[in-house]
Structures are given as structure tokens and as C-alpha cells.
């Protein structure tokens, strides 16, 4: 009988075979995808068996359509009935497995298996089941006899039972996900059952068997249900296995005799052992060679529950592994004694230990550097105070020659007045006595003011910030050094903008800044020249020095600033010295004529006031030193209405 089946000459391509064979291939592919996706679970196995039965049916019928001899076609139809007869059984088995309802339907399952065995035997051996084949427009098709009646009754009975079980599950399950899954599978199977229309042609009715289209729709609907809902929920056993094998912590289970009975993949990776090398071995193997470690491990196993106990274990190669262990006793029943064993979770803390060590080292270094910086800052602060005081004294010495005659003149008047009073004593009262006394008093007061200003300037003081009018402050500084001007043929012009906003500053400190700048300008013009002082306010931009958005920047773009410039037409500063003029002890003056601290202290004072000092110079042309100071917030808001600076015209003056 197999001879015509195996002869290739007995097969001629028939277009009706192509769609049937295509659907058979799709259903086989779906079964494989589900089997892989569900990781070989019982549900996926039963589903794959069901799709294999349907594929066998469609494949055999598709080949039979292209068969020439009737005997070969009959053989393929009988082979296909192995799938046809087992389809209801496999659908029923899949339903019971998916609904986890096998035990309650054992009898039904037994009847289904028995029926499938009987009807498969009849399909191959009884002439009144498949009597033969008939020729239709699409090819041969099997013809049924009277034995097909009980077969169809059994076939549709099992299908109806499967649908009924789905309906019961839908009614009683509280899970919304399970309800949605059941509805989707009901719809898929109901659509697939339409394939039973193929039985009509088995009784001689020339109706093309479109059942493969129903099976194709069934494939699409089941694939959609699997994609959206999966076939089963996570069972506790499945979840436990998945968690244990995917967790990052090492899991070790040992019995009451401390023998290892289970290790997960993370434990094997952590300790560099194969599972077979650890299972059945004493757990002390992980701390071999460490008496202290063995004692600590046994103490840990003796406790009812332990969390985060640090322990040093050993890998297979002997490498130490620092771990944090948590352990709990295992019992078959609550309160059972003795315990059946212990479950241990170990987490590798080597990276954490290294990070902690680095953090401690870094913290110690930071503390050490902070202490060093604090000591250096305190030392620098003390040195700065001494330097400021020393520079003040140097400035006082330079001012002494200029102010000597101012003090000497009133004292001379006092002396002459005293001599005249002495000469007039005993004589008759004269009107000149009152005039002389008035001149003496005025001269003494003037000398007192000058001397008091010098003392206040030279006395060390803490930084006392308050709103200061820069125009008045510059005029005061200019007054203090004015007596040095006649010795030089220097013309001085002063341009103070009207309504200049106040600056938050220490008046004495800021006065020293401009005294230093003015004195430096005079000294840069030994043969005379012109010095101009200009003070104004404007919004600062990113192009200005010290303006930016970094923490170290003194100003932000768009902030207002008070700009004070002291410009001279002296010898200028050589280019190689421009970057050094603010360095302490840097000076180009001959020995004994300067300390090189004036501009260094000037910059320090300006920076203490959150300001910026810059220099521009051309050798042989002159230099300009510019001080930029922040505007006091309140003063900026009200526009500095008190103590206004002189107007531009009134502030300009010239002196030879």
C-alpha cells in the first residue's frame, strides 16, 4: 500500500494544497513559539501537542489534494485522521491544564483517551468509517460510513465540554486577568470550531472544505491572547524558581548537619564553584583555613534569625570574599524542633568595602587639607593685618613731609601769638589781643584735625561695612595727599558722576586704597604730568574683568557696578611687569624707597569688598588703575539721595 504513496510520479501540484499547507506551517510555528516562550511549562506542552495534531491533519489533507491514485490519497487521509481524531482530546487536555482542573475531570479525560484510541483504530481498520475517497473539483476527499456518527458525537461532545469548562472558569474566577484570558481563548476556540464544516464534504456534498481558514483565524486569535495575557499566571513554584535563579545574592541552603543541599547560580559565581562541588559538602568549606571564620559561621547557623553579619569566605582558588550574611532557620512546620536546616543569603560587599575605604581615606585627606587651609588662612589673615598696618605706617611716613608744614605753620602762629601775648602782658588792653587769640584757636583746631586724621588712618581696625559715597571718599583721600602735590608739577582733575549710588564698604580701608593709587600715580610722574580721577556707574557685561557665572566671579552679567579710575601720564609700566604689580614685595623702586606691598594690599582690600581691580598701561604713555565695586542694594534702589557727590563741573579742579 505504501508503494503508490512513495512514488513521486503519483503527485501533481494542485493549487488547493498551497493554502492548506501554509496554514499547517503557521500552526506548527505558533506551537514552537509558545513552547519556547512559556519555558516548557505543562500548559505550553499541551498547547504544542494540540497544534501538532491540527498541523498533522492539515498537512496530510494538503498532500492528498495533489495525489493522483485514489489509493495513495486514501492513505494520506487515514494518516490525517490521526490528527483529526486526537484534536478534541488535545483541546480538552489543554483546557484542563490551562484551568488547572485535571483532577476534577479525570473520568472525562479517561473517556477522551479511550475514544481517541478506539476511533483511530477504526479509521485505519474499519471499512465503514472511511469507506474510500471521492473526486471533487479541488481533489480527492474522504467519504464517511455509518461508524462516523458515533465519532462525530464523541468529537463535538468533547469540544462542548471544553467550552463549558471555560464558561465555568469565567464565572467563578475573581481575577480580572484570568477572565480576560478565558474570554479570549473561548473566542479563539469557538472560531476554530467552524472548521468542522469540512465534515459536510465527507458525505458526498461538493462543498469546498474551508476549515483551514477557520483554523487560521483560530491561530491569529490564540496568538493575540498569548501576546496580551500569556497562557498562565505565575504560580508560587514558578515564581520561586525564577526568583532564586535570577537573584544577585548568593542563596545557600544547608541541613541540620550543616551540609549544603542547594546553591543558586549567584552562589556558584561568587565562590567560583560548580554546584556539584558544593552540594553535599559541609558549609565550613566556604571558610576553610579560618578558625575565627568557622566559629563565626557556626554561631550564625545556631541563631534563629540573623541579618547583615559580615563574614570572610574563600573562593575555590582561596581568594577572600567579604560578604554580608543573613540567615533564618528552616522548619517543615511552625514551631517544629529541631529545625530542618538553615537558609543563608550572602551579598558580596567587596566593592562597598573598597568604596568605604576610599571614602574614609578621602575624608581624612579632606579633613587634613581643611585643617591645613584653616591654619594657612589664619596665618595669612594675621600676616595680612600686619602688612596692612605696615603699609599704613609707610604711607603715613610719606605723608609726613607733605603735612609737616601744615602742622608747622599753625604751631608757628601759636608761637608768635604766644610771644606777642607775652609782650603785651601788663600793657593796656588792645583790640589786637582778641584777633590774635582767634587766630591761635583756629590754627590749633586745624592742626588737631590733621593729626587726628593721620591717627585714625594708621590705627588697625576691623572691617566695618556701611553705605559709603565714593565721591566724598575720593575727595577725602585726595585732601590727605594734597600736600604732596606742590612738590610735583602735577595737574589733577576729578570727575565724579552725579547721583552716584552708595557702595557698601569700610570707609577707612577704602580710603587707604585710593591714597595708595593716588600716591603711586604721583610717583610715576617725577617730572610732572596729569592725573585724572573718574568715578561713574554702569551695568557690567561678560566682557568686563571678574564678570561671569562661576562661583569665583565677583559679579554677574547685568549687575550694576561703581567704576573708579585713577589715570596718570607717567612713565608707564613695562609689559613684563604688568602681571606682577599686585604681587607682594614686587617693586621697581630703589632700595629704601618702597616695600612693594602697596598694590598687593590694595587688591586684597578691594577683593574683601567683593570688588575687582585691574590695570592698563603703555610704557612711556601712562597707566590707569580701575577699581570696580558692587552697589549697595538699598542704596542702589533709592539712588543715593544723601551726601551726593559734587556735580561734574563742580568736581573738576586743577592744581599745579
MARNU-644749 format. One record per residue (C-alpha): x, y, z negated; residue in three letters; chain. Coordinates in pm, whole numbers, m for minus. Example, Ala and Ser with C-alpha at 12.3 -4.5 7.8 and 13.67 -1.06 7.14 Angstrom:
1230; m450; m780; ALA; A
1367; m106; m714; SER; A
END
This chain:
0; 0; 0; UNK; A
298; 233; m62; UNK; A
430; 184; 291; UNK; A
193; 436; 458; UNK; A
241; 672; 161; UNK; A
619; 679; 201; UNK; A
620; 711; 580; UNK; A
681; 1081; 676; UNK; A
514; 1022; 1012; UNK; A
182; 988; 831; UNK; A
184; 1354; 720; UNK; A
79; 1651; 932; UNK; A
78; 2003; 789; UNK; A
m270; 2122; 701; UNK; A
m337; 2487; 615; UNK; A
m585; 2381; 347; UNK; A
m296; 2225; 149; UNK; A
m99; 2550; 107; UNK; A
m319; 2742; m142; UNK; A
m376; 2427; m349; UNK; A
m3; 2355; m373; UNK; A
67; 2722; m456; UNK; A
m177; 2718; m750; UNK; A
m23; 2390; m868; UNK; A
319; 2560; m873; UNK; A
182; 2860; m1065; UNK; A
22; 2647; m1332; UNK; A
343; 2445; m1381; UNK; A
540; 2772; m1415; UNK; A
292; 2901; m1674; UNK; A
330; 2582; m1880; UNK; A
710; 2618; m1879; UNK; A
695; 2987; m1977; UNK; A
463; 2916; m2268; UNK; A
673; 2623; m2384; UNK; A
986; 2843; m2393; UNK; A
811; 3148; m2537; UNK; A
647; 2955; m2819; UNK; A
975; 2781; m2903; UNK; A
840; 2430; m2851; UNK; A
558; 2455; m3105; UNK; A
280; 2191; m3112; UNK; A
38; 2434; m2952; UNK; A
280; 2509; m2668; UNK; A
342; 2136; m2616; UNK; A
m29; 2062; m2590; UNK; A
m80; 2360; m2359; UNK; A
207; 2249; m2135; UNK; A
63; 1894; m2120; UNK; A
m273; 2039; m2018; UNK; A
m115; 2247; m1741; UNK; A
83; 1939; m1626; UNK; A
m242; 1739; m1588; UNK; A
m404; 2017; m1386; UNK; A
m91; 2053; m1170; UNK; A
m86; 1677; m1101; UNK; A
m448; 1693; m985; UNK; A
m391; 1993; m752; UNK; A
m59; 1869; m617; UNK; A
m194; 1522; m529; UNK; A
m505; 1665; m363; UNK; A
m295; 1920; m169; UNK; A
m73; 1643; m28; UNK; A
m376; 1426; 51; UNK; A
m523; 1704; 270; UNK; A
m219; 1671; 500; UNK; A
m221; 1289; 511; UNK; A
m304; 1107; 834; UNK; A
m405; 744; 746; UNK; A
m708; 710; 510; UNK; A
m525; 450; 301; UNK; A
m242; 695; 220; UNK; A
m493; 969; 139; UNK; A
m681; 730; m95; UNK; A
m358; 655; m284; UNK; A
m291; 1026; m339; UNK; A
m650; 1082; m458; UNK; A
m620; 799; m713; UNK; A
m288; 949; m834; UNK; A
m458; 1287; m862; UNK; A
m733; 1129; m1076; UNK; A
m471; 1057; m1341; UNK; A
m470; 1434; m1385; UNK; A
m846; 1476; m1334; UNK; A
m936; 1215; m1598; UNK; A
m683; 1348; m1854; UNK; A
m775; 1717; m1809; UNK; A
m1073; 1712; m2054; UNK; A
m869; 1508; m2304; UNK; A
m576; 1752; m2285; UNK; A
m806; 2053; m2309; UNK; A
m969; 1902; m2617; UNK; A
m627; 1824; m2772; UNK; A
m506; 2180; m2703; UNK; A
m821; 2321; m2862; UNK; A
m780; 2112; m3179; UNK; A
m412; 2201; m3205; UNK; A
m465; 2570; m3149; UNK; A
m752; 2583; m3401; UNK; A
m559; 2357; m3646; UNK; A
m867; 2133; m3660; UNK; A
m730; 1789; m3570; UNK; A
m822; 1609; m3894; UNK; A
m1187; 1713; m3878; UNK; A
m1218; 1578; m3523; UNK; A
m1019; 1255; m3542; UNK; A
m1315; 1045; m3422; UNK; A
m1382; 1273; m3131; UNK; A
m1014; 1260; m3041; UNK; A
m1018; 881; m3056; UNK; A
m1320; 867; m2824; UNK; A
m1150; 1109; m2587; UNK; A
m832; 899; m2570; UNK; A
m1030; 578; m2522; UNK; A
m1243; 734; m2249; UNK; A
m938; 864; m2065; UNK; A
m773; 520; m2073; UNK; A
m1090; 344; m1952; UNK; A
m1169; 584; m1669; UNK; A
m809; 593; m1548; UNK; A
m817; 214; m1524; UNK; A
m1149; 225; m1340; UNK; A
m1019; 489; m1098; UNK; A
m741; 256; m987; UNK; A
m919; m80; m1006; UNK; A
m1298; m48; m973; UNK; A
m1437; m9; m620; UNK; A
m1750; 172; m743; UNK; A
m1554; 461; m898; UNK; A
m1367; 581; m588; UNK; A
m1522; 393; m303; UNK; A
m1299; 547; m35; UNK; A
m1238; 871; 147; UNK; A
m1441; 1082; 387; UNK; A
m1315; 1312; 662; UNK; A
m1416; 1677; 633; UNK; A
m1307; 1993; 812; UNK; A
m1037; 2060; 550; UNK; A
m915; 1699; 548; UNK; A
m986; 1379; 357; UNK; A
m1175; 1386; 26; UNK; A
m1256; 1104; m222; UNK; A
m1608; 956; m238; UNK; A
m1760; 850; m574; UNK; A
m1972; 549; m659; UNK; A
m2210; 483; m950; UNK; A
m1923; 448; m1208; UNK; A
m1859; 821; m1164; UNK; A
m2183; 902; m1352; UNK; A
m2058; 795; m1700; UNK; A
m1724; 952; m1618; UNK; A
m1882; 1291; m1546; UNK; A
m2094; 1262; m1860; UNK; A
m1779; 1200; m2064; UNK; A
m1591; 1475; m1877; UNK; A
m1845; 1752; m1936; UNK; A
m1916; 1632; m2287; UNK; A
m1554; 1686; m2394; UNK; A
m1548; 2028; m2227; UNK; A
m1867; 2128; m2405; UNK; A
m1722; 2007; m2737; UNK; A
m1412; 2224; m2683; UNK; A
m1622; 2532; m2613; UNK; A
m1836; 2460; m2919; UNK; A
m1527; 2441; m3142; UNK; A
m1415; 2778; m3009; UNK; A
m1756; 2921; m3092; UNK; A
m1742; 2786; m3448; UNK; A
m1393; 2930; m3496; UNK; A
m1511; 3268; m3372; UNK; A
m1795; 3271; m3626; UNK; A
m1602; 3170; m3935; UNK; A
m1256; 3326; m3894; UNK; A
m1210; 3657; m4080; UNK; A
m906; 3751; m3869; UNK; A
m977; 4012; m3601; UNK; A
m673; 3892; m3408; UNK; A
m795; 3531; m3414; UNK; A
m1142; 3638; m3298; UNK; A
m992; 3828; m3006; UNK; A
m769; 3533; m2918; UNK; A
m1062; 3287; m2928; UNK; A
m1278; 3512; m2710; UNK; A
m1002; 3543; m2453; UNK; A
m948; 3165; m2438; UNK; A
m1325; 3099; m2421; UNK; A
m1348; 3328; m2121; UNK; A
m1048; 3163; m1955; UNK; A
m1177; 2807; m2003; UNK; A
m1531; 2899; m1902; UNK; A
m1395; 3044; m1580; UNK; A
m1175; 2738; m1524; UNK; A
m1470; 2503; m1569; UNK; A
m1616; 2644; m1249; UNK; A
m1361; 2424; m1077; UNK; A
m1594; 2131; m1138; UNK; A
m1776; 2244; m821; UNK; A
m1524; 2022; m643; UNK; A
m1725; 1714; m755; UNK; A
m2003; 1806; m508; UNK; A
m1791; 1703; m210; UNK; A
m1729; 1366; m379; UNK; A
m2089; 1275; m300; UNK; A
m2067; 1349; 75; UNK; A
m2172; 1715; 68; UNK; A
m1941; 1905; 307; UNK; A
m1873; 2189; 57; UNK; A
m1512; 2310; 66; UNK; A
m1354; 2241; m278; UNK; A
m1286; 2590; m414; UNK; A
m1195; 2464; m760; UNK; A
m834; 2567; m723; UNK; A
m948; 2933; m715; UNK; A
m1124; 2884; m1048; UNK; A
m807; 2724; m1181; UNK; A
m607; 3022; m1054; UNK; A
m841; 3259; m1238; UNK; A
m801; 3041; m1546; UNK; A
m421; 3076; m1517; UNK; A
m444; 3456; m1498; UNK; A
m681; 3485; m1795; UNK; A
m481; 3250; m2016; UNK; A
m157; 3429; m1926; UNK; A
m321; 3758; m2023; UNK; A
m442; 3610; m2353; UNK; A
m95; 3476; m2431; UNK; A
63; 3808; m2342; UNK; A
m171; 4009; m2563; UNK; A
m240; 3780; m2858; UNK; A
10; 3493; m2839; UNK; A
m125; 3143; m2899; UNK; A
m88; 3112; m3275; UNK; A
m33; 3329; m3580; UNK; A
288; 3292; m3775; UNK; A
247; 3005; m4014; UNK; A
429; 3016; m4350; UNK; A
663; 2739; m4239; UNK; A
740; 2909; m3907; UNK; A
794; 3245; m4079; UNK; A
1017; 3088; m4344; UNK; A
1235; 2913; m4085; UNK; A
1261; 3229; m3876; UNK; A
1350; 3450; m4173; UNK; A
1607; 3209; m4312; UNK; A
1788; 3169; m3981; UNK; A
1784; 3537; m3885; UNK; A
1864; 3696; m4222; UNK; A
2202; 3866; m4263; UNK; A
2259; 3743; m4620; UNK; A
2409; 3401; m4682; UNK; A
2149; 3156; m4824; UNK; A
2274; 2856; m5022; UNK; A
2051; 2602; m5194; UNK; A
2207; 2357; m5439; UNK; A
2051; 2084; m5655; UNK; A
2065; 2038; m6031; UNK; A
2412; 1877; m5999; UNK; A
2541; 2190; m5817; UNK; A
2568; 2002; m5487; UNK; A
2496; 2210; m5177; UNK; A
2181; 2091; m4999; UNK; A
2120; 2373; m4750; UNK; A
2308; 2667; m4596; UNK; A
2184; 2907; m4330; UNK; A
2373; 3036; m4029; UNK; A
2480; 3354; m4210; UNK; A
2647; 3148; m4486; UNK; A
2839; 2945; m4230; UNK; A
2955; 3261; m4054; UNK; A
3051; 3434; m4379; UNK; A
3260; 3150; m4521; UNK; A
3383; 3013; m4184; UNK; A
3246; 2662; m4245; UNK; A
3025; 2438; m4035; UNK; A
2700; 2343; m4209; UNK; A
2811; 1977; m4217; UNK; A
3128; 2080; m4405; UNK; A
2928; 2237; m4687; UNK; A
2614; 2026; m4722; UNK; A
2676; 1750; m4978; UNK; A
2978; 1930; m5127; UNK; A
2994; 2089; m5476; UNK; A
2927; 2460; m5468; UNK; A
3253; 2519; m5655; UNK; A
3423; 2459; m5321; UNK; A
3345; 2820; m5233; UNK; A
3552; 2948; m5529; UNK; A
3828; 2689; m5521; UNK; A
4157; 2781; m5681; UNK; A
3999; 3037; m5915; UNK; A
3936; 2927; m6272; UNK; A
3767; 3253; m6354; UNK; A
3558; 3230; m6037; UNK; A
3445; 2873; m6116; UNK; A
3343; 2977; m6468; UNK; A
3150; 3280; m6343; UNK; A
2974; 3074; m6073; UNK; A
2865; 2809; m6323; UNK; A
2741; 3078; m6562; UNK; A
2543; 3229; m6272; UNK; A
2382; 2890; m6191; UNK; A
2288; 2841; m6556; UNK; A
2077; 3159; m6565; UNK; A
1708; 3163; m6485; UNK; A
1747; 3464; m6255; UNK; A
2047; 3683; m6175; UNK; A
2077; 3987; m5949; UNK; A
2378; 4156; m5792; UNK; A
2658; 3969; m5965; UNK; A
2991; 4025; m5792; UNK; A
3200; 3720; m5714; UNK; A
3511; 3645; m5507; UNK; A
3465; 3340; m5282; UNK; A
3703; 3177; m5036; UNK; A
3665; 3105; m4667; UNK; A
3774; 2776; m4518; UNK; A
4114; 2935; m4446; UNK; A
4145; 3063; m4803; UNK; A
4068; 3427; m4724; UNK; A
3897; 3603; m5016; UNK; A
3541; 3725; m4959; UNK; A
3389; 3965; m5210; UNK; A
3015; 3900; m5237; UNK; A
2723; 4022; m5442; UNK; A
2516; 3722; m5554; UNK; A
2154; 3693; m5662; UNK; A
2026; 3355; m5785; UNK; A
1700; 3200; m5903; UNK; A
1617; 2852; m6033; UNK; A
1401; 2624; m5817; UNK; A
1119; 2416; m5964; UNK; A
863; 2189; m5800; UNK; A
600; 2315; m6042; UNK; A
588; 2632; m6255; UNK; A
748; 2575; m6595; UNK; A
899; 2242; m6492; UNK; A
1215; 2147; m6678; UNK; A
1480; 2076; m6585; UNK; A
1498; 2287; m6270; UNK; A
1531; 2107; m5938; UNK; A
1811; 2336; m5825; UNK; A
1913; 2695; m5753; UNK; A
1878; 2922; m5453; UNK; A
2157; 3178; m5405; UNK; A
2167; 3484; m5183; UNK; A
2515; 3624; m5115; UNK; A
2583; 3957; m4945; UNK; A
2928; 4044; m4811; UNK; A
3042; 4362; m4985; UNK; A
3394; 4389; m4847; UNK; A
3305; 4685; m4627; UNK; A
3126; 4853; m4916; UNK; A
3425; 4795; m5144; UNK; A
3662; 4939; m4887; UNK; A
3433; 5237; m4840; UNK; A
3409; 5288; m5217; UNK; A
3785; 5267; m5250; UNK; A
3833; 5518; m4971; UNK; A
3571; 5742; m5129; UNK; A
3743; 5723; m5466; UNK; A
4079; 5799; m5309; UNK; A
3929; 6084; m5111; UNK; A
3752; 6216; m5422; UNK; A
4074; 6200; m5623; UNK; A
4259; 6377; m5342; UNK; A
3988; 6644; m5318; UNK; A
3995; 6698; m5696; UNK; A
4372; 6718; m5689; UNK; A
4371; 6962; m5399; UNK; A
4093; 7162; m5563; UNK; A
4296; 7191; m5881; UNK; A
4599; 7294; m5680; UNK; A
4395; 7550; m5488; UNK; A
4243; 7681; m5812; UNK; A
4586; 7723; m5967; UNK; A
4720; 7881; m5650; UNK; A
4419; 8113; m5633; UNK; A
4462; 8221; m5993; UNK; A
4832; 8277; m5935; UNK; A
4761; 8466; m5615; UNK; A
4498; 8674; m5791; UNK; A
4744; 8765; m6067; UNK; A
5015; 8840; m5811; UNK; A
4773; 9047; m5607; UNK; A
4677; 9251; m5911; UNK; A
5044; 9315; m5984; UNK; A
5112; 9404; m5621; UNK; A
4818; 9641; m5604; UNK; A
4932; 9808; m5921; UNK; A
5290; 9825; m5793; UNK; A
5174; 9979; m5467; UNK; A
4967; 10231; m5656; UNK; A
5272; 10330; m5852; UNK; A
5474; 10359; m5530; UNK; A
5202; 10579; m5382; UNK; A
5200; 10791; m5696; UNK; A
5575; 10836; m5662; UNK; A
5536; 10950; m5302; UNK; A
5261; 11189; m5404; UNK; A
5462; 11329; m5692; UNK; A
5681; 11552; m5469; UNK; A
5377; 11686; m5289; UNK; A
5183; 11762; m5602; UNK; A
5475; 11887; m5815; UNK; A
5441; 12249; m5706; UNK; A
5064; 12230; m5756; UNK; A
5128; 12134; m6117; UNK; A
5432; 12367; m6147; UNK; A
5253; 12679; m6023; UNK; A
4971; 12672; m6282; UNK; A
5226; 12591; m6550; UNK; A
5440; 12888; m6439; UNK; A
5136; 13110; m6459; UNK; A
5066; 12977; m6805; UNK; A
5428; 13051; m6898; UNK; A
5424; 13402; m6756; UNK; A
5088; 13468; m6915; UNK; A
5216; 13348; m7248; UNK; A
5520; 13575; m7214; UNK; A
5306; 13875; m7132; UNK; A
5072; 13798; m7420; UNK; A
5374; 13777; m7646; UNK; A
5493; 14113; m7514; UNK; A
5153; 14268; m7566; UNK; A
5101; 14130; m7916; UNK; A
5093; 14410; m8161; UNK; A
5006; 14667; m7897; UNK; A
4669; 14814; m7843; UNK; A
4415; 14600; m7670; UNK; A
4425; 14622; m7295; UNK; A
4176; 14506; m7029; UNK; A
4453; 14311; m6866; UNK; A
4451; 14068; m7159; UNK; A
4116; 13925; m7052; UNK; A
4224; 13882; m6690; UNK; A
4545; 13710; m6790; UNK; A
4363; 13475; m7023; UNK; A
4112; 13385; m6745; UNK; A
4391; 13307; m6501; UNK; A
4560; 13089; m6762; UNK; A
4242; 12892; m6835; UNK; A
4168; 12837; m6462; UNK; A
4524; 12719; m6396; UNK; A
4520; 12482; m6690; UNK; A
4187; 12330; m6574; UNK; A
4323; 12286; m6222; UNK; A
4635; 12111; m6349; UNK; A
4420; 11890; m6569; UNK; A
4206; 11781; m6273; UNK; A
4508; 11692; m6060; UNK; A
4679; 11496; m6334; UNK; A
4355; 11315; m6426; UNK; A
4304; 11212; m6061; UNK; A
4653; 11065; m6048; UNK; A
4597; 10873; m6370; UNK; A
4264; 10734; m6254; UNK; A
4419; 10628; m5924; UNK; A
4711; 10446; m6086; UNK; A
4511; 10273; m6361; UNK; A
4430; 9900; m6276; UNK; A
4057; 9831; m6265; UNK; A
3811; 9550; m6183; UNK; A
3622; 9566; m5854; UNK; A
3310; 9776; m5922; UNK; A
3085; 9785; m5618; UNK; A
2832; 10063; m5566; UNK; A
2695; 10260; m5270; UNK; A
2969; 10498; m5152; UNK; A
2953; 10777; m4893; UNK; A
3255; 10719; m4671; UNK; A
3277; 11081; m4557; UNK; A
3318; 11206; m4911; UNK; A
3560; 10925; m4994; UNK; A
3785; 11007; m4696; UNK; A
3778; 11376; m4783; UNK; A
3883; 11293; m5139; UNK; A
4169; 11073; m5016; UNK; A
4277; 11348; m4779; UNK; A
4275; 11602; m5063; UNK; A
4507; 11383; m5271; UNK; A
4768; 11362; m4994; UNK; A
4719; 11710; m4851; UNK; A
5020; 11846; m5033; UNK; A
5245; 11620; m4828; UNK; A
5127; 11780; m4504; UNK; A
5315; 12113; m4512; UNK; A
5642; 11925; m4511; UNK; A
5544; 11786; m4171; UNK; A
5421; 11973; m3868; UNK; A
5111; 11752; m3856; UNK; A
4773; 11869; m3737; UNK; A
4480; 11688; m3897; UNK; A
4129; 11660; m3754; UNK; A
3842; 11485; m3928; UNK; A
3520; 11384; m3752; UNK; A
3255; 11232; m3982; UNK; A
2923; 11137; m3821; UNK; A
2614; 11296; m3979; UNK; A
2373; 11085; m4183; UNK; A
2634; 10811; m4221; UNK; A
2490; 10513; m4415; UNK; A
2640; 10418; m4750; UNK; A
2892; 10138; m4790; UNK; A
2889; 9900; m5087; UNK; A
3244; 9949; m5220; UNK; A
3472; 10011; m5516; UNK; A
3547; 10381; m5479; UNK; A
3896; 10376; m5627; UNK; A
4002; 10067; m5430; UNK; A
3865; 10203; m5103; UNK; A
4023; 10542; m5171; UNK; A
4359; 10369; m5200; UNK; A
4301; 10209; m4857; UNK; A
4270; 10543; m4684; UNK; A
4550; 10704; m4884; UNK; A
4779; 10427; m4760; UNK; A
4659; 10465; m4399; UNK; A
4696; 10845; m4404; UNK; A
5043; 10829; m4562; UNK; A
5153; 10572; m4302; UNK; A
5028; 10799; m4026; UNK; A
5228; 11094; m4167; UNK; A
5539; 10882; m4200; UNK; A
5502; 10768; m3838; UNK; A
5529; 11136; m3727; UNK; A
5855; 11267; m3886; UNK; A
5881; 11536; m3618; UNK; A
5517; 11635; m3634; UNK; A
5217; 11538; m3432; UNK; A
4842; 11499; m3462; UNK; A
4639; 11273; m3691; UNK; A
4266; 11224; m3633; UNK; A
4022; 11057; m3869; UNK; A
3691; 10945; m3723; UNK; A
3404; 10778; m3907; UNK; A
3082; 10653; m3741; UNK; A
2834; 10364; m3741; UNK; A
2713; 10127; m3468; UNK; A
2577; 9776; m3411; UNK; A
2856; 9522; m3382; UNK; A
2885; 9275; m3093; UNK; A
3059; 8941; m3043; UNK; A
3343; 9129; m2869; UNK; A
3439; 9306; m3193; UNK; A
3703; 9163; m3424; UNK; A
3563; 8947; m3706; UNK; A
3215; 8919; m3549; UNK; A
3071; 8573; m3483; UNK; A
2853; 8295; m3620; UNK; A
3117; 8096; m3805; UNK; A
3138; 8094; m4182; UNK; A
3475; 8264; m4171; UNK; A
3344; 8557; m3967; UNK; A
3281; 8872; m4167; UNK; A
2992; 8997; m3951; UNK; A
2712; 8853; m3739; UNK; A
2637; 8991; m3392; UNK; A
2385; 9275; m3418; UNK; A
2475; 9376; m3774; UNK; A
2543; 9747; m3837; UNK; A
2892; 9849; m3947; UNK; A
3067; 10166; m4056; UNK; A
3379; 10221; m3840; UNK; A
3660; 10434; m3983; UNK; A
3961; 10507; m3758; UNK; A
4291; 10668; m3856; UNK; A
4484; 10756; m3537; UNK; A
4829; 10916; m3505; UNK; A
5057; 11028; m3225; UNK; A
5371; 10894; m3386; UNK; A
5643; 10659; m3273; UNK; A
5404; 10364; m3248; UNK; A
5466; 10002; m3341; UNK; A
5682; 9769; m3130; UNK; A
5478; 9486; m2976; UNK; A
5674; 9219; m3162; UNK; A
5587; 9386; m3494; UNK; A
5213; 9440; m3438; UNK; A
5121; 9091; m3560; UNK; A
5337; 9130; m3871; UNK; A
5246; 9469; m4011; UNK; A
4990; 9321; m4253; UNK; A
5237; 9061; m4381; UNK; A
5355; 9124; m4740; UNK; A
5707; 9271; m4769; UNK; A
5734; 9331; m4396; UNK; A
5865; 9684; m4334; UNK; A
6075; 9871; m4080; UNK; A
6170; 10146; m4328; UNK; A
6526; 10174; m4456; UNK; A
6600; 10007; m4793; UNK; A
6467; 10203; m5086; UNK; A
6202; 10387; m4881; UNK; A
5927; 10123; m4881; UNK; A
5821; 9785; m5021; UNK; A
5628; 9653; m4722; UNK; A
5319; 9598; m4938; UNK; A
5103; 9892; m4846; UNK; A
4922; 9747; m4544; UNK; A
4912; 9398; m4694; UNK; A
4730; 9532; m5000; UNK; A
4514; 9750; m4775; UNK; A
4396; 9445; m4577; UNK; A
4335; 9248; m4899; UNK; A
4114; 9526; m5035; UNK; A
3922; 9555; m4707; UNK; A
3863; 9178; m4693; UNK; A
3746; 9181; m5056; UNK; A
3479; 9424; m4937; UNK; A
3378; 9181; m4656; UNK; A
3533; 9412; m4401; UNK; A
3785; 9390; m4119; UNK; A
4095; 9597; m4047; UNK; A
4256; 9598; m3702; UNK; A
4544; 9781; m3535; UNK; A
4608; 9915; m3185; UNK; A
4943; 10061; m3089; UNK; A
5163; 10165; m2798; UNK; A
5525; 10220; m2871; UNK; A
5615; 10587; m2827; UNK; A
5247; 10690; m2797; UNK; A
5099; 10623; m3140; UNK; A
4885; 10384; m3339; UNK; A
4526; 10350; m3454; UNK; A
4416; 10154; m3759; UNK; A
4043; 10079; m3771; UNK; A
3852; 9972; m4083; UNK; A
3504; 9818; m4031; UNK; A
3285; 9786; m4341; UNK; A
2933; 9641; m4387; UNK; A
2648; 9881; m4452; UNK; A
2485; 9862; m4795; UNK; A
2138; 9709; m4735; UNK; A
1939; 9959; m4935; UNK; A
2147; 10250; m4807; UNK; A
2101; 10131; m4450; UNK; A
1725; 10124; m4499; UNK; A
1699; 10480; m4630; UNK; A
1970; 10628; m4408; UNK; A
2187; 10764; m4695; UNK; A
1993; 11077; m4784; UNK; A
2204; 11168; m5089; UNK; A
2553; 11309; m5066; UNK; A
2553; 11346; m4691; UNK; A
2881; 11381; m4512; UNK; A
2960; 11717; m4356; UNK; A
2844; 11774; m4003; UNK; A
3074; 11704; m3715; UNK; A
3160; 12073; m3674; UNK; A
3194; 12138; m4044; UNK; A
3408; 11830; m4097; UNK; A
3668; 11924; m3842; UNK; A
3965; 12105; m3979; UNK; A
4323; 12171; m3870; UNK; A
4631; 12217; m4076; UNK; A
4987; 12280; m3971; UNK; A
END
